Amino acid sequence: MASVKIERLQKRIAEDVARIVLYEMSDPRLRFCSITKVELSEDLRHAKVFWSCLGGEGDRKTLGRALEHARGFIQREVASRLTTRVTPHLAFHHDPSVEKSIEMSALIDKAVAEDDLARRARGEDAGPEEGAARAGDVAREEEE
């Protein structure tokens, strides 16, 4: 587990990189970039900056190239804002967690819709709200 100092620096670097990418750079390829997290090594010399974007594979590759191209500028700006003895070497990595969570949410929505459709086909009118209300009624009856 990382120390409090490292966790604080990780958060600070993530905020600084996000601010630099969004507000201080004019590269149009970076407009849909989100910095999700930073993993800092114990010796503070290396930082993995994880990013995400909405779009297809082509957008991800373009954004990855743009971040790598701007790495020197971003690293210099982060160095000017940090008060550490060494500045970590930034390495950018794609973070697929946002896309995966969107996929999972879509799958859950699809399953709920299919369940509602099957329930209606069987002639049942109980929706999720009614089912929750009935469960609450049963719980109250059990308490009495």
N, C-alpha and C positions, 0 to 999 in steps of 0.2 A: 504494500500500500504506500502511496506517495505521501510525503510529508506535507504539512500544511503550507509550507513555503512553496513547494513545487506546485501544489494545487492552485495556490494564489497566482503564481507566475503563469501557469497554463491558462487560467481564465483571462489574465491580463493580456497575454500574447494573442489569444483568440479574439478578444475585443479589439485590440489594436490592428490586427491583420484585417478583420472585417471592416473596420472604419477606413483603413487605407484603401482596400479594394473597392468599397462602395462609394466613397466620397472624394478620394484624392487621386483616383486614376480615371482617365478618360477613355479607356479601352472599351469599346462597345461589346466585346466578347465577354466581359466580366459582369454584365448587368444582372444576370440571373444567378450569380454565385452566392452561396451561403457557407460561411465557415461554421462547421458543426462542433469541432473540438480540437484540442491540441494535446499531444502526449509529449512530455518533456523528459529527457533522460535524467538520471540521477546526478550526473556531473554538469548539467545545464548546457551542454555543448551541442545537443541535437534536439530538434523539435519536429515532430510529425504534425503537420497541419492538415486536418481532414476537412474536405469541402464537399458540397453537394449542389446539384442543380436540377431543375425540372427540365426535361427535354429528352431527346433521344440519344442514342449512342454517339452520333455525330456531334451533338452539342457538348457532350461530356468530353470528347476528345479535343474539341476546339478550346474548351475552357481549360482543360489540363495543360495544353500547349501555351495558352495565354498566361496562366499562372506561373509556369516554369520560365517563360520568357521574362516575366516581371519579378522573378524571385529576388534578384539582386536589389532592385529598388525597394521592394517590400521589406527585405531583411535590413537594409540601411535605415529605413524609416522606423522599424521596430527597435533597432539598436539605439537610435536617438531618443527613444521614449523610455527605454528600460534603464534601471539604475543598478544593473548587475555588472560584475567584473568582466564576464564573458557574454557575448551575444550568441545565442544558439543558431546553428545552421538550420535553416528552414527547408523542409522537404514536404512537398504537397502530395497528398494521397486522396483519391476519391473515396467518399463514404457512402455506401449504397443503402444505409439504414433508412433514409427518408423515402427513397423509392420503394423499399420493401414494406414500410409501414403503409404507404398509399396502396400498394397491392393487397396487403392484408385487409385493410379497411374495405376495399372494393369487394374482396372475396366474402367478407362478413355481410356486407350489404346485399350481395347476390344471394347468399344462403338465407338471409332473413326474408327477402322477397320471394324466393322459391318456397319457403316454409309457409308464408302467408297465402301464396297461390294454392298450395296443396291443401291448406286448411279451408280455404273458400271452396275448393273443388269438392271437399268432403261435406260441405254444408255447415261447417263450424264458423261462427261469427266472432269468436273470441280473438281479439287482437292482443298484442303485447301488453297494452295498458290494462285491458280487462283481466288478463291472466295474472298480472301483478296484483290487481285489486283482490282477486279471488284468493291468492296466496296470503295476502294480508288478513283477509277474513278468516281463513283457516287457522292462522297463527293466533289470532285473537280468541277464537273458539277454544283452542288448546290451552290457552292461559286460564280461561274461566273454568 
